[in-house]
Amino acid sequence: VRLQASGGGLVQSGGSLRLSCVASGTGASVDIMGWYRQAPGKQLELVATITAGGVAKYGDSMKGRFTISRDHGENTMYLHINNLKPEDTAVYYCNAQHNFKTYWGQGTKVTVSS
């Protein structure tokens, strides 16, 4: 499974952004897709995951401003972030769990200016 994330960039505080991730290399729906992020000097943290059936789970403190979604039956996933804050500045990584294996994308950088 190969993952390609996109949509990052420089955004002003209070703005919104939509990140996309496309999984390829499998003819089946990926079991679970998710977003993780790593801020400068901090550990990797879970943002949200979503199953092939559309069940979403969010990391602690991620509920409210973050919305994960997935095209029905497809391997394209989105993360919509509202009311961006400077502390959301991080590299956002796309993750997939499929057939008991874990895959990572290259990350897309989000920078929020105050």
MDAnalysis code that builds the backbone (N, CA, C; Angstrom):
import MDAnalysis as mda
import numpy as np

u = mda.Universe.empty(342, n_residues=114, atom_resindex=np.repeat(np.arange(114), 3), trajectory=True)
u.add_TopologyAttr("name", ["N", "CA", "C"] * 114)
u.add_TopologyAttr("resid", np.arange(1, 115))
u.add_TopologyAttr("resname", ["VAL", "ARG", "LEU", "GLN", "ALA", "SER", "GLY", "GLY", "GLY", "LEU", "VAL", "GLN", "SER", "GLY", "GLY", "SER", "LEU", "ARG", "LEU", "SER", "CYS", "VAL", "ALA", "SER", "GLY", "THR", "GLY", "ALA", "SER", "VAL", "ASP", "ILE", "MET", "GLY", "TRP", "TYR", "ARG", "GLN", "ALA", "PRO", "GLY", "LYS", "GLN", "LEU", "GLU", "LEU", "VAL", "ALA", "THR", "ILE", "THR", "ALA", "GLY", "GLY", "VAL", "ALA", "LYS", "TYR", "GLY", "ASP", "SER", "MET", "LYS", "GLY", "ARG", "PHE", "THR", "ILE", "SER", "ARG", "ASP", "HIS", "GLY", "GLU", "ASN", "THR", "MET", "TYR", "LEU", "HIS", "ILE", "ASN", "ASN", "LEU", "LYS", "PRO", "GLU", "ASP", "THR", "ALA", "VAL", "TYR", "TYR", "CYS", "ASN", "ALA", "GLN", "HIS", "ASN", "PHE", "LYS", "THR", "TYR", "TRP", "GLY", "GLN", "GLY", "THR", "LYS", "VAL", "THR", "VAL", "SER", "SER"])
u.atoms.positions = np.array([
    [0.856, -1.190, 0.000],
    [0.000, 0.000, 0.000],
    [0.891, 1.239, 0.000],
    [0.604, 2.130, -0.909],
    [1.341, 3.396, -0.969],
    [0.387, 4.529, -0.624],
    [0.924, 5.477, 0.126],
    [0.102, 6.592, 0.599],
    [0.671, 7.905, 0.094],
    [-0.203, 8.751, -0.410],
    [0.211, 10.065, -0.897],
    [-0.653, 11.117, -0.232],
    [-0.028, 11.909, 0.621],
    [-0.746, 12.981, 1.320],
    [-0.511, 14.310, 0.628],
    [-1.504, 15.170, 0.710],
    [-1.378, 16.500, 0.114],
    [-2.300, 17.468, 0.836],
    [-2.145, 18.756, 0.537],
    [-3.048, 19.763, 1.073],
    [-2.461, 20.661, 2.132],
    [-1.253, 20.382, 2.578],
    [-0.641, 21.233, 3.580],
    [-0.219, 22.573, 3.006],
    [0.201, 23.449, 3.899],
    [0.645, 24.759, 3.454],
    [0.680, 25.740, 4.603],
    [0.817, 27.005, 4.250],
    [0.843, 28.087, 5.229],
    [-0.545, 28.699, 5.317],
    [-1.087, 28.742, 6.524],
    [-2.441, 29.240, 6.736],
    [-2.426, 30.209, 7.912],
    [-3.279, 31.201, 7.851],
    [-3.386, 32.130, 8.972],
    [-4.224, 31.523, 10.092],
    [-3.914, 31.918, 11.298],
    [-4.690, 31.480, 12.442],
    [-6.166, 31.816, 12.229],
    [-7.023, 30.856, 12.551],
    [-8.458, 31.024, 12.348],
    [-8.956, 30.487, 11.025],
    [-8.063, 30.171, 10.135],
    [-8.442, 29.647, 8.829],
    [-8.747, 28.171, 8.891],
    [-9.015, 27.606, 7.727],
    [-9.303, 26.174, 7.649],
    [-8.484, 25.552, 6.525],
    [-8.403, 24.239, 6.577],
    [-7.589, 23.509, 5.628],
    [-8.176, 22.120, 5.438],
    [-8.014, 21.563, 4.247],
    [-8.391, 20.176, 4.032],
    [-7.193, 19.403, 3.503],
    [-6.821, 18.381, 4.236],
    [-5.749, 17.488, 3.812],
    [-6.365, 16.269, 3.144],
    [-5.654, 15.744, 2.160],
    [-6.112, 14.545, 1.450],
    [-5.034, 13.473, 1.504],
    [-5.470, 12.244, 1.459],
    [-4.541, 11.116, 1.394],
    [-5.153, 10.057, 0.496],
    [-4.375, 9.622, -0.474],
    [-4.821, 8.574, -1.381],
    [-3.969, 7.338, -1.159],
    [-4.619, 6.221, -0.952],
    [-3.927, 4.940, -0.817],
    [-4.054, 4.179, -2.128],
    [-2.939, 3.663, -2.601],
    [-2.942, 2.889, -3.835],
    [-2.170, 1.597, -3.622],
    [-2.277, 0.707, -4.570],
    [-1.541, -0.548, -4.487],
    [-2.343, -1.698, -3.927],
    [-3.621, -1.471, -3.715],
    [-4.501, -2.542, -3.269],
    [-5.841, -2.388, -3.962],
    [-6.433, -3.521, -4.310],
    [-7.736, -3.470, -4.968],
    [-8.875, -3.471, -3.980],
    [-8.561, -3.618, -2.708],
    [-9.592, -3.664, -1.677],
    [-9.599, -2.356, -0.888],
    [-10.672, -2.153, -0.138],
    [-10.726, -0.996, 0.747],
    [-9.747, -1.199, 1.902],
    [-8.917, -0.226, 2.138],
    [-7.969, -0.292, 3.243],
    [-8.745, -0.369, 4.552],
    [-8.319, -1.269, 5.427],
    [-9.062, -1.507, 6.670],
    [-9.263, -0.237, 7.484],
    [-8.170, 0.418, 7.814],
    [-8.231, 1.642, 8.627],
    [-7.248, 2.648, 8.048],
    [-7.707, 3.861, 7.866],
    [-6.815, 4.954, 7.473],
    [-6.837, 6.008, 8.571],
    [-5.743, 6.735, 8.691],
    [-5.702, 7.707, 9.767],
    [-4.709, 8.826, 9.536],
    [-4.804, 9.816, 10.381],
    [-3.883, 10.951, 10.376],
    [-3.189, 11.027, 11.728],
    [-1.893, 11.233, 11.662],
    [-1.084, 11.514, 12.837],
    [-0.337, 12.806, 12.549],
    [0.113, 13.459, 13.603],
    [0.900, 14.666, 13.374],
    [2.070, 14.729, 14.346],
    [3.103, 15.430, 13.907],
    [4.272, 15.637, 14.755],
    [4.667, 17.094, 14.678],
    [4.485, 17.777, 15.796],
    [4.872, 19.182, 15.893],
    [6.368, 19.268, 16.177],
    [6.981, 20.389, 15.868],
    [8.425, 20.539, 16.116],
    [8.783, 20.259, 17.574],
    [9.709, 19.348, 17.780],
    [10.173, 19.035, 19.118],
    [9.231, 18.177, 19.936],
    [8.170, 17.687, 19.330],
    [7.190, 16.884, 20.074],
    [7.054, 15.491, 19.465],
    [6.380, 14.633, 20.210],
    [6.187, 13.264, 19.749],
    [5.032, 13.187, 18.751],
    [5.042, 12.128, 18.017],
    [3.954, 11.844, 17.090],
    [2.668, 11.628, 17.889],
    [1.572, 12.218, 17.439],
    [0.313, 12.024, 18.147],
    [-0.808, 11.717, 17.154],
    [-1.767, 10.951, 17.645],
    [-2.916, 10.577, 16.837],
    [-3.843, 11.775, 16.651],
    [-4.253, 11.996, 15.413],
    [-5.276, 12.992, 15.147],
    [-6.626, 12.279, 15.047],
    [-6.733, 11.343, 14.108],
    [-7.988, 10.610, 13.919],
    [-7.767, 9.417, 13.015],
    [-8.640, 8.439, 13.156],
    [-8.648, 7.288, 12.252],
    [-10.072, 7.058, 11.765],
    [-10.177, 6.338, 10.658],
    [-11.500, 6.018, 10.116],
    [-11.423, 4.650, 9.445],
    [-12.426, 3.828, 9.709],
    [-12.442, 2.480, 9.146],
    [-13.015, 2.491, 7.729],
    [-12.910, 1.360, 7.062],
    [-13.490, 1.252, 5.728],
    [-14.999, 1.471, 5.768],
    [-15.608, 1.169, 6.905],
    [-17.042, 1.365, 7.060],
    [-17.423, 2.763, 7.493],
    [-16.431, 3.625, 7.708],
    [-16.717, 5.013, 8.036],
    [-16.777, 5.339, 9.517],
    [-16.347, 4.416, 10.371],
    [-16.354, 4.700, 11.809],
    [-15.098, 5.493, 12.155],
    [-15.309, 6.679, 12.707],
    [-14.203, 7.587, 13.011],
    [-13.880, 7.579, 14.495],
    [-12.604, 7.764, 14.770],
    [-12.147, 7.892, 16.149],
    [-11.144, 9.028, 16.185],
    [-11.237, 9.860, 17.232],
    [-10.361, 11.013, 17.337],
    [-9.449, 10.890, 18.549],
    [-8.248, 11.449, 18.397],
    [-7.342, 11.504, 19.520],
    [-7.832, 12.497, 20.559],
    [-7.302, 12.347, 21.778],
    [-7.648, 13.273, 22.846],
    [-7.312, 14.686, 22.383],
    [-8.160, 15.606, 22.652],
    [-8.030, 17.029, 22.318],
    [-8.219, 17.325, 20.835],
    [-8.556, 16.328, 20.024],
    [-8.759, 16.543, 18.598],
    [-10.228, 16.696, 18.225],
    [-11.118, 16.446, 19.148],
    [-12.539, 16.535, 18.824],
    [-12.958, 17.994, 18.734],
    [-13.818, 18.265, 17.760],
    [-14.362, 19.614, 17.631],
    [-13.869, 20.346, 16.402],
    [-12.575, 20.529, 16.246],
    [-12.043, 21.286, 15.124],
    [-11.572, 20.399, 13.980],
    [-11.455, 19.100, 14.228],
    [-10.946, 18.168, 13.231],
    [-12.067, 17.231, 12.782],
    [-12.181, 17.037, 11.485],
    [-13.167, 16.111, 10.949],
    [-12.504, 15.212, 9.926],
    [-12.532, 13.922, 10.198],
    [-11.970, 12.954, 9.263],
    [-13.103, 12.368, 8.434],
    [-12.844, 12.126, 7.182],
    [-13.863, 11.533, 6.323],
    [-13.171, 10.681, 5.267],
    [-13.999, 9.925, 4.572],
    [-13.442, 8.995, 3.600],
    [-14.475, 8.779, 2.511],
    [-14.029, 8.776, 1.284],
    [-14.941, 8.484, 0.192],
    [-15.460, 7.070, 0.357],
    [-16.785, 6.903, 0.267],
    [-17.405, 5.597, 0.490],
    [-16.852, 4.556, -0.465],
    [-16.285, 3.506, 0.134],
    [-15.769, 2.415, -0.684],
    [-14.474, 2.725, -1.404],
    [-13.922, 3.912, -1.160],
    [-12.685, 4.306, -1.823],
    [-11.556, 4.397, -0.816],
    [-10.375, 4.548, -1.307],
    [-9.201, 4.685, -0.445],
    [-8.661, 6.103, -0.477],
    [-9.568, 7.057, -0.470],
    [-9.211, 8.461, -0.355],
    [-9.791, 8.988, 0.945],
    [-8.919, 9.590, 1.720],
    [-9.287, 10.068, 3.054],
    [-9.004, 11.553, 3.144],
    [-9.797, 12.241, 3.981],
    [-9.638, 13.680, 4.142],
    [-9.574, 14.027, 5.628],
    [-8.920, 15.134, 5.898],
    [-8.944, 15.706, 7.241],
    [-9.241, 17.189, 7.083],
    [-10.395, 17.595, 7.596],
    [-10.756, 18.997, 7.548],
    [-10.470, 19.603, 8.906],
    [-9.719, 20.693, 8.919],
    [-9.350, 21.354, 10.168],
    [-9.921, 22.771, 10.140],
    [-10.728, 23.077, 11.125],
    [-11.318, 24.410, 11.246],
    [-10.606, 25.211, 12.322],
    [-10.738, 26.523, 12.249],
    [-10.216, 27.420, 13.283],
    [-8.780, 27.053, 13.660],
    [-7.928, 27.012, 12.665],
    [-6.539, 26.604, 12.878],
    [-5.846, 27.506, 13.874],
    [-5.008, 26.897, 14.693],
    [-4.248, 27.606, 15.726],
    [-2.757, 27.379, 15.475],
    [-1.921, 28.282, 15.949],
    [-0.469, 28.088, 15.758],
    [0.017, 26.738, 16.286],
    [-0.622, 26.231, 17.336],
    [-0.190, 24.934, 17.888],
    [-0.560, 23.757, 16.985],
    [-1.320, 24.010, 15.919],
    [-1.593, 22.958, 14.943],
    [-0.449, 22.805, 13.941],
    [0.525, 23.694, 14.017],
    [1.685, 23.589, 13.128],
    [2.392, 22.258, 13.360],
    [2.521, 21.479, 12.291],
    [3.082, 20.137, 12.406],
    [3.190, 19.534, 11.018],
    [3.880, 18.422, 10.957],
    [3.828, 17.577, 9.768],
    [2.728, 16.548, 10.017],
    [1.796, 16.476, 9.099],
    [0.667, 15.554, 9.212],
    [0.946, 14.340, 8.335],
    [0.913, 13.177, 8.965],
    [1.223, 11.936, 8.267],
    [-0.036, 11.106, 8.058],
    [-0.122, 10.547, 6.876],
    [-1.194, 9.626, 6.545],
    [-0.754, 8.215, 6.935],
    [-1.654, 7.478, 7.510],
    [-1.346, 6.130, 8.003],
    [-2.410, 5.163, 7.503],
    [-1.980, 3.937, 7.225],
    [-2.945, 2.916, 6.830],
    [-2.629, 1.619, 7.548],
    [-3.666, 0.953, 7.963],
    [-3.535, -0.375, 8.546],
    [-4.350, -1.322, 7.674],
    [-3.652, -2.296, 7.096],
    [-4.333, -3.165, 6.143],
    [-3.706, -4.542, 6.176],
    [-4.562, -5.552, 6.327],
    [-4.073, -6.932, 6.384],
    [-2.949, -7.086, 7.410],
    [-3.159, -6.479, 8.581],
    [-2.247, -6.617, 9.722],
    [-0.900, -5.955, 9.495],
    [-0.810, -5.092, 8.490],
    [0.416, -4.332, 8.275],
    [0.121, -2.845, 8.392],
    [1.151, -2.084, 8.728],
    [1.013, -0.634, 8.886],
    [1.858, 0.080, 7.841],
    [1.275, 1.105, 7.267],
    [1.954, 1.863, 6.206],
    [1.898, 3.353, 6.557],
    [2.940, 4.075, 6.108],
    [3.012, 5.512, 6.349],
    [3.265, 6.250, 5.043],
    [2.647, 7.418, 4.941],
    [2.925, 8.304, 3.833],
    [4.074, 9.247, 4.192],
    [4.400, 10.135, 3.280],
    [5.566, 10.991, 3.457],
    [5.275, 12.217, 4.309],
    [4.039, 12.524, 4.585],
    [3.703, 13.680, 5.403],
    [3.477, 14.922, 4.585],
    [2.634, 15.783, 5.103],
    [2.395, 17.083, 4.487],
    [2.452, 18.126, 5.604],
    [3.200, 19.187, 5.361],
    [3.480, 20.149, 6.419],
    [2.408, 21.229, 6.468],
    [1.939, 21.487, 7.680],
    [0.976, 22.552, 7.919],
    [1.629, 23.574, 8.840],
    [1.637, 24.817, 8.412],
    [2.180, 25.900, 9.219],
    [1.090, 26.941, 9.422],
    [0.806, 27.251, 10.684],
    [-0.241, 28.217, 11.011],
    [0.425, 29.473, 11.579],
    [0.214, 30.575, 10.932],
    [0.804, 31.831, 11.389],
    [-0.178, 32.567, 12.287],
    [0.366, 33.223, 13.281],
    [-0.491, 33.942, 14.245],
    [-0.773, 35.358, 13.789],
])
